Amino acid sequence: MDDAKPPKRSWRKDQIQRWLDEHNIKYDVKLKKSELLEIAFANIPPKRYKTNAAANAFNVELIRLPIKHCTLNPIELAWAQLKAYVRTHNTNFRLNDIRSFCQEYIAALDDETSRQFLDHVRKVEEQFRLADDFVEQDIKPHLTSEDEDDGSVIDINSDNEDEDF
């Protein structure tokens, strides 16, 4: 068993016990497999990435992008622009032509365009921050019924199931 790998539900009880022993985690030998797994999952060591170790060795700070947020990745903007460039210039649909169009685009890509990609991403990030701030404000909804003339407010947290909405 690899030391870096966490235990799996498919492991036998003795494998889980061995993993717990290797990580110096105390447990009762009478525990069931599911209980041992709970203990193991609660004590999984944090992942250590080789890129982090290399960055630390050279005193470099790594910035990670959120998963599935391509709008926050300037490389995605460059990639989209490259594809658009190839799409507009590609008339023969040959691989060599596509390769040359890619090389043309990359050669023509200047510092200013790259800076614009970064500026655009920063603007989108700021919009996300503002939206988060807006959502995090404590806004309580007040729903009113159009059928009622008295203007009373419907309590959406009411436990009374006899009311008709």
C-alpha positions in Angstrom: 0.0 0.0 0.0 1.2 3.5 -0.9 1.8 5.7 2.1 0.4 8.7 0.4 -2.9 7.0 -0.6 -5.9 7.3 1.8 -7.8 4.1 2.7 -10.6 3.0 0.4 -14.0 1.5 1.3 -13.1 -1.5 -0.8 -10.1 -2.3 1.5 -10.4 -5.2 3.9 -10.4 -4.6 7.7 -6.8 -5.7 8.1 -5.6 -3.3 5.4 -7.4 -0.4 7.1 -5.8 -1.4 10.5 -2.4 -1.6 8.8 -2.9 1.9 7.4 -3.9 3.2 10.8 -0.9 1.6 12.4 1.5 3.0 9.8 0.1 6.5 10.5 0.4 6.0 14.3 -3.4 6.4 14.8 -4.8 4.6 17.9 -7.9 2.5 17.6 -9.7 -0.3 19.3 -9.2 -3.7 17.6 -12.8 -4.6 18.2 -14.1 -1.8 16.0 -16.0 -2.7 12.8 -14.6 -1.9 9.4 -17.0 1.1 9.0 -15.8 2.5 12.3 -12.2 2.1 11.4 -12.9 3.8 8.1 -14.4 6.8 10.0 -11.3 7.1 12.1 -9.0 6.8 9.0 -11.0 9.3 7.0 -10.9 11.8 9.9 -7.1 11.4 10.1 -6.1 11.5 6.4 -2.9 13.7 6.1 -3.1 16.7 3.8 -2.0 16.1 0.3 1.6 17.2 -0.5 2.2 18.3 -4.1 5.6 18.2 -5.9 4.8 21.6 -7.4 4.5 23.1 -4.0 7.8 21.6 -2.9 9.5 22.9 -6.0 7.9 26.4 -5.6 9.0 26.6 -2.0 12.6 25.6 -2.9 12.7 28.7 -5.2 10.6 31.0 -3.0 7.8 31.2 -5.5 4.2 31.7 -4.6 1.7 29.6 -6.5 -1.7 30.9 -7.4 -4.3 28.3 -8.1 -7.4 28.9 -10.2 -10.8 27.7 -9.0 -12.0 24.5 -10.7 -14.4 25.0 -13.6 -14.0 28.8 -13.6 -12.5 29.3 -17.0 -13.6 33.0 -16.9 -10.9 33.6 -14.2 -8.1 32.1 -16.4 -6.3 34.4 -18.8 -4.9 31.4 -20.7 -8.5 30.5 -21.6 -8.9 33.9 -23.2 -5.7 33.5 -25.2 -6.8 30.0 -26.2 -10.3 31.2 -27.4 -8.7 34.0 -29.4 -6.2 31.5 -31.0 -9.1 29.2 -32.0 -11.0 32.2 -33.4 -7.9 33.3 -35.4 -7.5 29.8 -36.8 -11.2 29.5 -37.6 -11.3 32.7 -39.6 -8.1 32.0 -41.5 -8.4 28.3 -42.1 -9.9 27.7 -45.6 -8.0 24.5 -46.7 -8.5 22.5 -43.5 -5.0 21.0 -43.6 -3.1 20.3 -40.4 0.0 22.1 -41.7 -2.1 25.2 -42.3 -3.5 25.0 -38.8 0.0 24.7 -37.3 1.2 27.7 -39.3 -1.8 29.8 -38.2 -1.2 28.9 -34.6 2.5 29.9 -34.9 1.5 33.2 -36.6 -0.9 34.0 -33.8 1.6 33.2 -31.1 4.3 35.2 -32.8 2.0 38.2 -33.1 0.8 38.0 -29.5 2.4 41.0 -27.7 2.7 42.2 -24.2 -0.3 44.5 -24.5 -2.7 41.8 -25.5 -1.5 39.6 -22.7 -2.0 42.5 -20.3 -5.5 43.0 -21.6 -6.3 39.3 -20.9 -5.1 39.8 -17.3 -7.0 43.1 -16.9 -10.2 41.4 -18.2 -9.8 38.6 -15.7 -9.2 41.0 -12.8 -12.5 42.9 -13.8 -14.4 39.6 -13.8 -12.9 38.7 -10.5 -14.0 42.0 -9.0 -17.5 41.4 -10.4 -17.6 38.1 -8.7 -16.4 39.7 -5.4 -19.2 42.3 -5.6 -21.8 39.7 -6.4 -20.6 37.6 -3.4 -20.8 40.7 -1.1 -24.3 41.4 -2.3 -25.4 37.8 -1.8 -23.8 37.6 1.7 -25.9 40.5 2.9 -28.6 39.4 5.3 -31.7 39.9 3.1 -34.9 38.4 4.4 -37.6 37.7 1.8 -41.1 39.2 2.5 -43.6 37.5 0.3 -47.1 38.9 0.1 -50.2 37.2 -1.2 -52.0 39.0 -4.1 -55.3 37.5 -2.9 -55.3 39.2 0.5 -56.4 42.8 0.7 -55.0 43.4 4.2 -51.4 43.4 3.0 -50.3 40.7 5.5 -47.0 39.0 5.0 -46.8 35.2 4.5 -44.4 33.6 6.8 -42.4 31.2 4.7 -40.9 29.5 7.8 -44.3 28.7 9.3 -44.8 25.1 10.5 -48.6 25.2 10.0 -49.4 22.8 7.2 -53.1 23.7 7.1 -52.6 27.0 5.4 -53.3 27.3 1.7 -51.0 29.3 -0.4 
